């Protein structure tokens, strides 16, 4: 079907699994990336809230003619 796959060299692909110590490190800390992700998400949400508050404050001041050019 695919003549370019007829060579046995295409079927020999070296696979290097992680060492036992490397596997143990990964298994020992399965939730570490998830915890970091949750921390970053919380920080992101706080910043979004702060930006929303700033926007509301600026709009309030703009509509009440409280903005002063510096």
C-alpha positions in Angstrom: 0.0 0.0 0.0 2.8 2.5 1.0 6.0 1.5 -0.8 8.1 3.9 1.2 7.2 1.9 4.4 8.7 -1.3 3.0 12.1 -0.8 4.6 12.5 -2.5 8.0 14.3 0.6 9.2 11.0 2.4 9.5 9.7 -0.2 12.0 12.6 0.2 14.4 12.0 3.3 16.5 13.9 3.5 19.8 11.8 4.2 22.8 13.5 5.5 25.9 11.2 5.2 28.9 12.0 7.4 32.0 14.2 5.8 34.6 12.6 4.3 37.7 13.8 7.3 39.8 12.3 9.7 37.2 9.0 7.8 37.3 9.0 7.9 41.1 9.4 11.7 41.1 6.4 12.1 38.7 4.3 9.8 40.8 5.3 11.4 44.1 4.0 14.8 43.1 0.9 14.3 40.9 -1.1 17.3 42.2 1.8 19.8 42.1 1.0 21.2 38.7 -2.7 21.3 39.5 -2.0 23.3 42.7 0.1 25.8 40.7 -2.7 26.1 38.1 -5.3 26.8 40.8 -3.0 29.4 42.4 -2.5 31.1 39.0 -6.2 31.0 38.3 -7.0 32.6 41.6 -4.5 35.4 41.0 -5.9 35.9 37.5 -9.5 36.2 38.9 -8.3 38.7 41.5 -6.7 40.9 38.8 -9.8 40.7 36.7 -11.9 41.8 39.6 -9.5 44.7 40.3 -9.6 45.8 36.7 -13.4 45.7 36.7 -13.5 47.8 39.8 -11.1 50.3 38.2 -13.3 50.4 35.1 -16.4 51.1 37.1 -14.6 53.8 39.1 -13.4 55.5 36.0 -16.8 55.4 34.4 -18.4 56.8 37.5 -15.9 59.7 37.6 -16.3 60.3 33.9 -20.1 60.5 34.0 -19.9 62.8 37.1 -17.3 65.1 35.5 -14.8 64.2 38.2 -11.9 63.4 35.8 -9.3 66.1 35.9 -6.6 66.4 33.2 -3.1 66.4 34.7 
